[in-house]
Amino acid sequence: MIRYVITAILIIMVLIVIIVMMSYVLNTLYLVNSISNYTVVIINGSGRLLSIP
């Protein structure tokens, strides 16, 4: 009986770790996406300032 409880706790801990890592990866991907959008906006703005078509 104790063995089943321990295995259940281990499975739950592994699931929690996987969920935390997935949320971290998604946050980093969102950050990279927003940074790339900012760079595109900055490049377009600087091109218009320098009158580059």
Rosetta blueprint (number, residue, H / E / L):
1 M L
2 I H
3 R H
4 Y H
5 V H
6 I H
7 T H
8 A H
9 I H
10 L H
11 I H
12 I H
13 M H
14 V H
15 L H
16 I H
17 V H
18 I H
19 I H
20 V H
21 M H
22 M H
23 S H
24 Y H
25 V H
26 L H
27 N H
28 T H
29 L H
30 Y H
31 L H
32 V H
33 N H
34 S H
35 I H
36 S H
37 N H
38 Y H
39 T H
40 V H
41 V H
42 I H
43 I H
44 N H
45 G H
46 S H
47 G H
48 R H
49 L H
50 L L
51 S L
52 I L
53 P L
